[in-house]
Amino acid sequence: MVVILTFLGKGADGAEVGSVAKPIVRRKRRRQQGEVPDAKKIARQVAENLLSEDRQGEEEDEAAHAAEKHRIKEARKAEAERKAEEQRKAEEERKAEELRKLEEERKEALQRSRESQLDGPELALRVGAESAQNLVPGLRLWPDFLSEEEGKRLAEYLDQNGPSWKKEQFGVPTLYHVKHFGALGSLRPRLVRLPDPTRGEFDLPEEGILAEVSARLASGEMPWSSVLKGFIPNEANVNDYSRSEGSKLLMHWDDRGLYEEPVCSVTVLGECIMTFRPSGRSNFKSTSAEEGEGPSVRLLVPERSLLVLKGAARYEWQHGIPEPENFLSERRVAIIFRRVRGIPSTESKCAQAEDAALEKGGKGADIRAGKTQQHALVISSNWPDPDVSAAGRVTAGRLQMLRRLCAEDASASSAVTFASPARPGNSKGKLPTAWTAWHRRIKLNDEASVMSALEAAGHPELVLFDGFNTEERFGHYVHQALPDAMRVLDMQDFHALRLGRERLIAAGVGATAVASFRPPADDEDLQRELASIHRCDATLAISEEERTLLVERYGIPSWKVCAAPFGFSNISDERPSFSRRDGALFIGNWRHRPNRDCARWLVKEVWPLVRQEVPDAVLNVYGANQTPEDAALDDPACGARVRGYCRSVESAMKSHKLLVAPLRFGAGVKGKVLEAMLHGLVVVTTPVGIEGIAPEREFPGYVVQNGGED
């Protein structure tokens, strides 16, 4: 082909054909020699380059897109934060405006309230003291009793001197802060004594601003001299009220027997509106509903004023500061000056009075002038039968004690009355004959029956409840009718402790854990029981052990609870010899759940194990209030006889060698254990059975944990 192209020479256009063919030939030759690149490789390389560029472009585009998204997100976030800040500021401004408006409205309402509340008594005071006395007999008020400088000095003195501020008085919580100077006169408990510096108590000072104010009350030639007539206080109670803390002074009457006339209130700081209300019952004379009706009187008590109450203003008109809104300033400080009855003027007289009290029956004996016979009422959920249960023996013992305390004549039966909503049954006749007490039937949720019992009991000075559930049912009636009567709770046993242990037994908890159980603070039964204790003036615990538990674990003031165990009448020293006795005994009131549980467990679980070791052992189980199901536990083949009601506990005790009482739960002191020891029986019981009697290492019997195995 090369030859032909070369031979042809020039082409039609004059160009040499050979000049065109030569490069083609050369390229082919060079391609064959590897000098000319392959087109496919070039195309492939170009394609790869293009793809690489595309990928790089895509990555750059993605990076740019991500950056733009981030920028937009940050911009939106900044915008949202800006708007949120604007909204927050706007909300703050709105709330501030609302608070400002509310404060203005409160001030306007307070001013309107003050103006509306003061129309009656303010008008009376403006026209003179006689008009004010016509509204509330026995009320007197003198503004500017203190100068501004004296008010400042007195407020500073009270904040910096004397006892610390407390929200309680004699262990009773108050709705305001209190500090006390001088003689101590308490309504609940009834307590009259001189201050004791070792307890952090302060007497009225003999010098200084407080002494000056106290002396001013008795000074002559003063506007109030004809009313006070040389009144010399021996007690100053300082009340510090705070409106923002919800302080209030509940509506009340004064006590007629504890304090002499009159009572003086000096307002040191702040104004208030005091309410006087003639409705309700007087606490020293009966008042019918018609007599008690009448409008309330609201009196402005200004700062640095002297308010004096005597007679009807104290005893027939309830008075108080019932709402925090009645305080017209954030803080009000007032000193209540009183004179407590029966306080000796010197320590020697105090010692003489204490000696006289000791001669009449102990350090705590009351010296009451005039009245030789007091009255007491015992309210019980059951009619007591000392032959059936320890609880019956306790209540009967309380009746005997009250009869001795209330009547100088030991034969006077009218001094003590017993009342119960339960049906008396066979126990009714034992009360008037053996314990010299009148008996009354009362009804649940029936105020009339309770009021009738209180009247029949001679409006008693003391009312005793035989359990917190009894106090819950009837205590409010007693407090309403006789606000000054002393209310005493007789616990019988620690109810919440017993119920808590019963729940543990039902859950299968072991004996050691049951014996060591103590009710937690959120236990509902405990809260009810403690509330009842706090409502009453005094509480009788059945043992020193339960008293210590109440004081040290649950914070009951030590003066408010005392151990009052029960005892037994003198028994004959003549006991049958041990050889003349036979068998084991259990006795208890089957209505009491710990006794029923113990008896059933003893017969069904424990005694069969005992019989495996002692085949001829005999057990006699006694107790009142057995059901047919209980009586069906009788098992002569196993030596366990369920006998029913025991007509003579003493005879049963004297005829047996052992008392077996494997109580799995309970509380208080077990009368069966004490009585068995008195009759010379060997006692086999559990840690629960010896509570309140002796520590386990000192108990003169056998204390077991696991029933028949032990």
Sequence and secondary structure as in RCSB ss.txt:
>XXXX:A:sequence
MVVILTFLGKGADGAEVGSVAKPIVRRKRRRQQGEVPDAKKIARQVAENLLSEDRQGEEEDEAAHAAEKHRIKEA
RKAEAERKAEEQRKAEEERKAEELRKLEEERKEALQRSRESQLDGPELALRVGAESAQNLVPGLRLWPDFLSEEE
GKRLAEYLDQNGPSWKKEQFGVPTLYHVKHFGALGSLRPRLVRLPDPTRGEFDLPEEGILAEVSARLASGEMPWS
SVLKGFIPNEANVNDYSRSEGSKLLMHWDDRGLYEEPVCSVTVLGECIMTFRPSGRSNFKSTSAEEGEGPSVRLL
VPERSLLVLKGAARYEWQHGIPEPENFLSERRVAIIFRRVRGIPSTESKCAQAEDAALEKGGKGADIRAGKTQQH
ALVISSNWPDPDVSAAGRVTAGRLQMLRRLCAEDASASSAVTFASPARPGNSKGKLPTAWTAWHRRIKLNDEASV
MSALEAAGHPELVLFDGFNTEERFGHYVHQALPDAMRVLDMQDFHALRLGRERLIAAGVGATAVASFRPPADDED
LQRELASIHRCDATLAISEEERTLLVERYGIPSWKVCAAPFGFSNISDERPSFSRRDGALFIGNWRHRPNRDCAR
WLVKEVWPLVRQEVPDAVLNVYGANQTPEDAALDDPACGARVRGYCRSVESAMKSHKLLVAPLRFGAGVKGKVLE
AMLHGLVVVTTPVGIEGIAPEREFPGYVVQNGGED
>XXXX:A:secstr
 HHHHHHH B TTS BHHHHHHHHHHHHHHHHTT S  HHHHHHHHHHHHHHHHHHHHHHHHHHHHHHHHHHHHH
HHHHHHHHHHHHHHHHHHHHHHHHHHHHHHHHHHHHHHHHHHTHHHHHHHHH HHHHHHHSTTEEEETTSS HHH
HHHHHHHHHHSSS  EEEETTEEEEEEEEEEE EEETTTTEEE   GGGT B   SSSHHHHHHHHHH SSSTTH
HHHSS   SEEEEEEEETTTT  EEEE   TTTB S EEEEEEE  EEEEEE  S  SSS   HHHH    EEEE
E TT EEEE THHHHTSEEEE SGGGBSSSEEEEEEEE BTT  SSHHHHHHHHHHHHHTTSTT    SS     
EEEE SS   TTT HHHHHHHHHHHHHHHHH SSTT  TTEEEEESS  GGGTTHHHHHS  EEEE  TT HHHH
HHHHHHTTS SEEEESSHHHHHHHHHHHHHH TTSEEEEE SS HHHHHHHHHHHHTT  HHHHHH    TT HH
HHHHHHHHHHSSEEEESSHHHHHHHHHTT   GGGEEE         S    GGG  SEEEE  TTSHHHHHHHH
HIIIIIHHHHHHHSTT  EEEE SS  HHHHTT BGGGTEEEEE  S HHHHHHT SEEEE   S  S  HHHHH
HHHTT EEEE TGGGTTT  GGG SSEE SSGGG 
